[in-house]
Amino acid sequence: MAKTNKAIKISKKHLLGIQDLSINDINLILNEAKNFISLNKSKNKKIDILRGKTQINLFFEPSTRTQSSFELAGKRLGADVMSMNITNSAIKKGETLIDTAMTLNAMHPDIIVVRHQDSGASNLLSQKVNCAVLNAGDGRREHPTQALLDALTIINRRNKIQGLKIAICGDILHSRVARSNIYLLNMLGAEVNVVAPSNLMPNEIDRLGVNTFSDMKEGLKDCDIVMMLRLQNERMESSFLSSNREYYEYYGLTPDKLSNAKDDALIMHPGPMNRGIEIDTKLADDINKSVIKEQVELGVAVRMACLKIFCE
Ligand code: CP
């Protein structure tokens, strides 16, 4: 029988979370993103593969990196990109997320990128529209493109994720970045340590297949990658920290704590950073250790890959 050479396709209509993806889906996105890294450094950054497609960005929470990189990604692929200004929209007059979704759906977009403060908002939206929905962060649940760009950054530097020891440190409880990274890094074969004070560690952490630590030095021991997290103050209903100074002393990344990781360990942070609270400012800017700027750079490539794959 003749062999058919079927192109590998994404198994899902929407990108709602890492948990929904198969390993083939993840490899498809990461491999596609690798193709865009050099394009994004070239003089002519524009190709026309999404010409005629309409992308709507719907950000109900503030964003610098995710919103701007999704916008650039769509424009570089030739899509018509419309970023809704939420503060001037009918949402301010009380329109619900569902009514907003139905209204936008009537204009026949091909893809909607959504960030929302409620966990599960992107899933709800995906049930109300005909086009693909990409989750740009929903509450404390998932931030799948952040985890994918973090994985691409690690692969770009280390050529693999399998077998690496990776510490995720800080406000695990409120962090969608932590959740998406835990799912993805486990799927890709890393050993994951999570480090947090007990009141910022989720109850369900034992079910997530990670090693847990409350001591930074123990959690960072022999790690290849140290991923710091932002304190999600906007999601804290009461005071979780006695003081910023005390948090920095025990959980801020300093040269002394980092010395427990491998000598060539890489530092990551999804941003925005609280310098001097989550991370020593010199370490954050140390070009021999920090890949924080590279995370932002590769974020555009990952979002181009996601737009291309989920628009097709
Ligand atoms: N990492 C991240 O989601 O950053 P923004 O909030 O700036 O998009």
Boltz pocket constraint, residues with backbone or C-beta under 6 A from the ligand:
constraints:
  - pocket:
      binder: B
      contacts: [[A, 62], [A, 63], [A, 64], [A, 65], [A, 66], [A, 67], [A, 136], [A, 137], [A, 146], [A, 270], [A, 271], [A, 272]]
      max_distance: 6.0
